[in-house]
Amino acid sequence: QRCEWEGVVYQNVLFLIREKKLILAKYDEDQLWNAISENDTEVNQRVRKQTIKRKKKTEYLEQVRSERSLKKEMKERERRRRREERREKGENSEEESEEESEEESEEESEEE
């Protein structure tokens, strides 16, 4: 277990040296441990911020998806309502069928 712990310490020290946050010659053991714990705190804060950003982004994307599906559903209801009105009036001549197919193709292109 000590070997694992020393490995973790070693990795932290290497990271700090690479980031130029630690110059070994200037540190005694207490300062070394303080530097390592500060680095851990920094990393934890970064991870926490990234997690919060990811969560907000996910919530935003879910909201956008639900709004899109709601708009799509409203368009579909409106389209059905118009069809029903035409059927009730009995005005399904060839002209209106062509208009209806044109409207549907326009709405489909808008959705894409």
Backbone as a printed PyTorch tensor [residue, N CA C, xyz], in Angstrom:
tensor([[[  0.8280,  -1.1960,   0.0000],
         [  0.0000,   0.0000,   0.0000],
         [  0.8760,   1.2650,   0.0000]],

        [[  1.9610,   1.2130,   0.7080],
         [  2.8670,   2.3590,   0.7450],
         [  3.4290,   2.6200,  -0.6450]],

        [[  3.7040,   1.5360,  -1.3620],
         [  4.2430,   1.6600,  -2.7180],
         [  3.2600,   2.4340,  -3.5980]],

        [[  1.9630,   2.0950,  -3.5090],
         [  0.9380,   2.7930,  -4.2910],
         [  0.9020,   4.2720,  -3.9080]],

        [[  0.9340,   4.5590,  -2.6050],
         [  0.8810,   5.9290,  -2.1240],
         [  2.0830,   6.7150,  -2.6330]],

        [[  3.2590,   6.1130,  -2.5780],
         [  4.4600,   6.7770,  -3.0580],
         [  4.3650,   7.0260,  -4.5610]],

        [[  3.7400,   6.0970,  -5.2780],
         [  3.5460,   6.2880,  -6.7180],
         [  2.6860,   7.5020,  -7.0040]],

        [[  1.6330,   7.6560,  -6.2190],
         [  0.7380,   8.8030,  -6.3850],
         [  1.4980,  10.0930,  -6.0880]],

        [[  2.2690,  10.0860,  -5.0130],
         [  3.0590,  11.2660,  -4.6530],
         [  4.0340,  11.5810,  -5.7810]],

        [[  4.6870,  10.5530,  -6.2700],
         [  5.6640,  10.7330,  -7.3450],
         [  4.9980,  11.3480,  -8.5790]],

        [[  3.8220,  10.8390,  -8.9490],
         [  3.1050,  11.3790, -10.1100],
         [  2.7410,  12.8510,  -9.8860]],

        [[  2.3090,  13.1760,  -8.6740],
         [  1.9820,  14.5740,  -8.3580],
         [  3.2070,  15.4620,  -8.4620]],

        [[  4.3330,  14.9850,  -7.9530],
         [  5.5700,  15.7740,  -8.0010],
         [  5.9840,  15.9940,  -9.4490]],

        [[  5.9120,  14.9310, -10.2560],
         [  6.2740,  15.0770, -11.6660],
         [  5.3710,  16.0910, -12.3580]],

        [[  4.0640,  16.0180, -12.0560],
         [  3.1260,  16.9670, -12.6500],
         [  3.4920,  18.4010, -12.2640]],

        [[  3.7600,  18.5930, -10.9890],
         [  4.0820,  19.9430, -10.5180],
         [  5.3750,  20.4530, -11.1380]],

        [[  6.3420,  19.5800, -11.3040],
         [  7.6000,  19.9900, -11.9380],
         [  7.3380,  20.3880, -13.3820]],

        [[  6.5530,  19.5760, -14.0810],
         [  6.2390,  19.8820, -15.4840],
         [  5.5200,  21.2150, -15.6050]],

        [[  4.6300,  21.4760, -14.6860],
         [  3.8580,  22.7240, -14.7280],
         [  4.6630,  23.9050, -14.1610]],

        [[  5.8900,  23.6540, -13.7950],
         [  6.7940,  24.6840, -13.2350],
         [  6.2150,  25.3240, -11.9730]],

        [[  5.4580,  24.5130, -11.2200],
         [  4.9180,  25.0080,  -9.9640],
         [  5.7710,  24.5310,  -8.7900]],

        [[  6.7470,  23.6930,  -9.0960],
         [  7.5350,  23.1180,  -8.0120],
         [  8.9960,  23.0570,  -8.4420]],

        [[  9.8320,  23.6310,  -7.6420],
         [ 11.2740,  23.5030,  -7.8670],
         [ 11.8000,  22.7660,  -6.6390]],

        [[ 12.1940,  21.5130,  -6.8330],
         [ 12.4960,  20.6330,  -5.7060],
         [ 13.5910,  21.1780,  -4.7930]],

        [[ 14.5610,  21.8490,  -5.3250],
         [ 15.6830,  22.3050,  -4.5160],
         [ 15.2420,  23.2850,  -3.4280]],

        [[ 14.1380,  23.9840,  -3.6460],
         [ 13.7140,  25.0230,  -2.7030],
         [ 12.7620,  24.5050,  -1.6200]],

        [[ 12.3090,  23.2400,  -1.7300],
         [ 11.2650,  22.7580,  -0.8420],
         [ 11.7950,  21.7760,   0.1830]],

        [[ 11.3140,  21.9230,   1.4030],
         [ 11.5240,  20.8480,   2.3590],
         [ 10.3050,  19.9340,   2.3020]],

        [[ 10.2590,  18.9240,   3.1070],
         [  9.2010,  17.9210,   3.0040],
         [  7.8090,  18.5120,   3.2490]],

        [[  7.6720,  19.3720,   4.2350],
         [  6.3680,  19.9770,   4.5300],
         [  5.8750,  20.8180,   3.3530]],

        [[  6.7730,  21.5970,   2.7840],
         [  6.4000,  22.4230,   1.6470],
         [  6.0110,  21.5590,   0.4560]],

        [[  6.7040,  20.4390,   0.3040],
         [  6.3880,  19.5180,  -0.7810],
         [  4.9560,  18.9880,  -0.6310]],

        [[  4.6060,  18.5490,   0.5880],
         [  3.2510,  18.0420,   0.8240],
         [  2.2100,  19.1380,   0.6240]],

        [[  2.5170,  20.3430,   1.0440],
         [  1.5860,  21.4580,   0.8440],
         [  1.3620,  21.7180,  -0.6470]],

        [[  2.4540,  21.6900,  -1.4020],
         [  2.3340,  21.9250,  -2.8430],
         [  1.4760,  20.8450,  -3.4920]],

        [[  1.6700,  19.5940,  -3.0580],
         [  0.8910,  18.4840,  -3.6160],
         [ -0.5830,  18.6560,  -3.2650]],

        [[ -0.8880,  19.0040,  -2.0250],
         [ -2.2990,  19.1480,  -1.6410],
         [ -2.9390,  20.3280,  -2.3550]],

        [[ -2.1870,  21.4210,  -2.5680],
         [ -2.7260,  22.5510,  -3.3320],
         [ -3.0380,  22.1330,  -4.7680]],

        [[ -2.1430,  21.3300,  -5.3330],
         [ -2.3680,  20.8530,  -6.6970],
         [ -3.6250,  19.9930,  -6.7600]],

        [[ -3.8070,  19.1130,  -5.7730],
         [ -5.0060,  18.2750,  -5.7410],
         [ -6.2580,  19.1400,  -5.6620]],

        [[ -6.2050,  20.1860,  -4.8540],
         [ -7.3470,  21.0910,  -4.7180],
         [ -7.6400,  21.7690,  -6.0500]],

        [[ -6.5810,  22.2250,  -6.7280],
         [ -6.7470,  22.8680,  -8.0330],
         [ -7.4040,  21.9220,  -9.0340]],

        [[ -6.8890,  20.6970,  -9.0740],
         [ -7.4260,  19.7050, -10.0030],
         [ -8.8850,  19.4300,  -9.6850]],

        [[ -9.2100,  19.2780,  -8.3990],
         [-10.5990,  19.0200,  -8.0050],
         [-11.5130,  20.1680,  -8.4060]],

        [[-11.0320,  21.4090,  -8.2420],
         [-11.8380,  22.5670,  -8.6360],
         [-12.0760,  22.5740, -10.1430]],

        [[-11.0290,  22.2450, -10.9060],
         [-11.1640,  22.2040, -12.3610],
         [-12.1820,  21.1480, -12.7740]],

        [[-12.0760,  19.9750, -12.1500],
         [-13.0040,  18.8890, -12.4790],
         [-14.4260,  19.2890, -12.1200]],

        [[-14.5840,  19.9360, -10.9670],
         [-15.9150,  20.3690, -10.5370],
         [-16.5090,  21.3590, -11.5350]],

        [[-15.6980,  22.3320, -11.9850],
         [-16.1750,  23.3190, -12.9630],
         [-16.5700,  22.6480, -14.2720]],

        [[-15.7490,  21.6990, -14.7330],
         [-16.0620,  20.9950, -15.9740],
         [-17.3620,  20.2100, -15.8400]],

        [[-17.5550,  19.5800, -14.6810],
         [-18.7770,  18.8160, -14.4480],
         [-19.9920,  19.7300, -14.4850]],

        [[-19.8910,  20.8900, -13.8590],
         [-21.0050,  21.8470, -13.8470],
         [-21.3010,  22.3210, -15.2650]],

        [[-20.2440,  22.6320, -16.0340],
         [-20.4410,  23.0670, -17.4220],
         [-21.1460,  21.9910, -18.2200]],

        [[-20.6740,  20.7400, -18.0730],
         [-21.2720,  19.6300, -18.8090],
         [-22.7500,  19.4670, -18.4500]],

        [[-23.0550,  19.5970, -17.1640],
         [-24.4360,  19.4520, -16.7070],
         [-25.3290,  20.5450, -17.3060]],

        [[-24.8310,  21.7920, -17.2910],
         [-25.6010,  22.9030, -17.8580],
         [-25.8220,  22.7010, -19.3500]],

        [[-24.7830,  22.2480, -20.0470],
         [-24.8920,  22.0230, -21.4830],
         [-25.9220,  20.9350, -21.7710]],

        [[-25.8850,  19.8660, -20.9940],
         [-26.8460,  18.7760, -21.1690],
         [-28.2660,  19.2740, -20.9360]],

        [[-28.4630,  20.0560, -19.8770],
         [-29.7950,  20.5940, -19.5950],
         [-30.2720,  21.4870, -20.7370]],

        [[-29.3640,  22.3160, -21.2600],
         [-29.7130,  23.2100, -22.3620],
         [-30.1140,  22.4050, -23.5950]],

        [[-29.3160,  21.3750, -23.9210],
         [-29.6270,  20.5590, -25.0980],
         [-30.9650,  19.8410, -24.9360]],

        [[-31.2630,  19.3500, -23.7350],
         [-32.5510,  18.7050, -23.4940],
         [-33.6980,  19.6900, -23.6730]],

        [[-33.4950,  20.9180, -23.2100],
         [-34.5210,  21.9550, -23.3570],
         [-34.7640,  22.2570, -24.8330]],

        [[-33.6820,  22.4000, -25.5950],
         [-33.8040,  22.6870, -27.0280],
         [-34.5390,  21.5500, -27.7270]],

        [[-34.1810,  20.3150, -27.4020],
         [-34.8510,  19.1560, -28.0190],
         [-36.3410,  19.1570, -27.7080]],

        [[-36.6870,  19.4330, -26.4500],
         [-38.1030,  19.4180, -26.0830],
         [-38.8590,  20.5490, -26.7990]],

        [[-38.2130,  21.7130, -26.9410],
         [-38.8570,  22.8150, -27.6640],
         [-39.0720,  22.4530, -29.1240]],

        [[-38.0800,  21.8290, -29.7310],
         [-38.2080,  21.4230, -31.1350],
         [-39.3190,  20.4060, -31.3120]],

        [[-39.3680,  19.4220, -30.4140],
         [-40.4050,  18.4040, -30.5520],
         [-41.7900,  19.0180, -30.3340]],

        [[-41.8800,  19.9940, -29.4330],
         [-43.1570,  20.6690, -29.1960],
         [-43.5890,  21.4470, -30.4390]],

        [[-42.6390,  22.1710, -31.0650],
         [-42.9570,  22.9100, -32.2900],
         [-43.4050,  21.9570, -33.3870]],

        [[-42.7010,  20.8460, -33.5060],
         [-43.0360,  19.8610, -34.5280],
         [-44.4450,  19.3060, -34.2950]],

        [[-44.7400,  19.0270, -33.0360],
         [-46.0610,  18.5160, -32.6870],
         [-47.1460,  19.5470, -32.9950]],

        [[-46.8880,  20.8230, -32.7110],
         [-47.8660,  21.8750, -32.9920],
         [-48.1020,  21.9980, -34.5020]],

        [[-47.0250,  21.9270, -35.2930],
         [-47.1760,  21.9880, -36.7450],
         [-48.0120,  20.8190, -37.2500]],

        [[-47.7510,  19.6520, -36.7140],
         [-48.4820,  18.4500, -37.1230],
         [-49.9670,  18.5980, -36.7700]],

        [[-50.2710,  19.1160, -35.5970],
         [-51.6710,  19.3420, -35.2020],
         [-52.3560,  20.3240, -36.1500]],

        [[-51.6340,  21.4110, -36.4700],
         [-52.1790,  22.4130, -37.3840],
         [-52.4380,  21.7950, -38.7500]],

        [[-51.5180,  20.9810, -39.2270],
         [-51.6600,  20.3180, -40.5190],
         [-52.8860,  19.3900, -40.5090]],

        [[-53.0500,  18.6260, -39.4410],
         [-54.2120,  17.7270, -39.3180],
         [-55.5110,  18.5160, -39.2850]],

        [[-55.4850,  19.6390, -38.5330],
         [-56.6860,  20.4670, -38.4170],
         [-57.1060,  20.9870, -39.7870]],

        [[-56.1290,  21.4520, -40.5820],
         [-56.4360,  21.9490, -41.9280],
         [-57.0060,  20.8420, -42.8050]],

        [[-56.4230,  19.6750, -42.7140],
         [-56.9270,  18.5380, -43.5050],
         [-58.3700,  18.2090, -43.1420]],

        [[-58.6370,  18.2000, -41.8320],
         [-59.9990,  17.9030, -41.3800],
         [-60.9850,  18.9570, -41.8820]],

        [[-60.5800,  20.2220, -41.8330],
         [-61.4610,  21.2870, -42.3240],
         [-61.7740,  21.0950, -43.8020]],

        [[-60.7480,  20.7380, -44.5710],
         [-60.9630,  20.5160, -46.0130],
         [-61.9000,  19.3420, -46.2490]],

        [[-61.7050,  18.2980, -45.4820],
         [-62.5620,  17.1030, -45.6460],
         [-64.0100,  17.4330, -45.3090]],

        [[-64.1970,  18.2130, -44.2390],
         [-65.5460,  18.5830, -43.8330],
         [-66.2330,  19.4290, -44.9000]],

        [[-65.4790,  20.3210, -45.5060],
         [-66.0450,  21.1830, -46.5380],
         [-66.2380,  20.4390, -47.8470]],

        [[-65.5550,  19.3390, -47.9940],
         [-65.6780,  18.5670, -49.2290],
         [-64.9780,  19.2260, -50.3960]],

        [[-63.9680,  19.9960, -50.1040],
         [-63.2670,  20.7210, -51.1480],
         [-61.9340,  20.0600, -51.4840]],

        [[-61.9300,  18.7950, -51.6460],
         [-60.6800,  18.1070, -51.9670],
         [-60.5510,  17.9290, -53.4730]],

        [[-60.5130,  19.0410, -54.1650],
         [-60.3200,  18.9800, -55.6100],
         [-58.8390,  18.7670, -55.8990]],

        [[-58.4850,  18.6130, -57.1610],
         [-57.0920,  18.3730, -57.5300],
         [-56.2020,  19.5520, -57.1480]],

        [[-56.7220,  20.7720, -57.3110],
         [-55.9370,  21.9640, -56.9710],
         [-55.5240,  21.9470, -55.5090]],

        [[-56.4690,  21.6620, -54.6460],
         [-56.1740,  21.6660, -53.2200],
         [-55.2320,  20.5320, -52.8510]],

        [[-55.3600,  19.4160, -53.5210],
         [-54.4380,  18.3080, -53.2540],
         [-53.0160,  18.7140, -53.6070]],

        [[-52.9040,  19.4440, -54.7360],
         [-51.5750,  19.9270, -55.1170],
         [-51.0490,  20.9360, -54.0940]],

        [[-51.9220,  21.8520, -53.6610],
         [-51.5190,  22.8420, -52.6570],
         [-51.0950,  22.1500, -51.3700]],

        [[-51.8650,  21.1500, -50.9800],
         [-51.5720,  20.4240, -49.7510],
         [-50.2160,  19.7320, -49.8420]],

        [[-49.9230,  19.1030, -50.9740],
         [-48.6320,  18.4290, -51.1220],
         [-47.4890,  19.4410, -51.1440]],

        [[-47.7460,  20.6210, -51.7340],
         [-46.7370,  21.6800, -51.7240],
         [-46.4720,  22.1630, -50.3020]],

        [[-47.5620,  22.3560, -49.5320],
         [-47.4150,  22.7930, -48.1490],
         [-46.6310,  21.7700, -47.3360]],

        [[-46.9260,  20.5020, -47.5240],
         [-46.2360,  19.4500, -46.7880],
         [-44.7570,  19.4270, -47.1300]],

        [[-44.4280,  19.5750, -48.4210],
         [-43.0190,  19.5540, -48.8120],
         [-42.2800,  20.7720, -48.2480]],

        [[-42.9640,  21.9210, -48.2000],
         [-42.3540,  23.1220, -47.6090],
         [-42.1000,  22.9190, -46.1200]],

        [[-43.0840,  22.3640, -45.4230],
         [-42.9470,  22.1460, -43.9860],
         [-41.8480,  21.1290, -43.6940]],

        [[-41.7510,  20.0960, -44.5240],
         [-40.6960,  19.1030, -44.3230],
         [-39.3230,  19.7200, -44.5470]],

        [[-39.2120,  20.5920, -45.5710],
         [-37.9150,  21.2370, -45.8230],
         [-37.5590,  22.1900, -44.6810]],

        [[-38.5660,  22.8350, -44.0700],
         [-38.3120,  23.7050, -42.9270],
         [-37.7870,  22.9030, -41.7400]],

        [[-38.3630,  21.7220, -41.5300],
         [-37.9530,  20.8850, -40.4080],
         [-36.5050,  20.4520, -40.5480]],

        [[-36.0820,  20.1740, -41.7830],
         [-34.7010,  19.7330, -41.9980],
         [-33.7650,  20.8860, -41.7870]]])
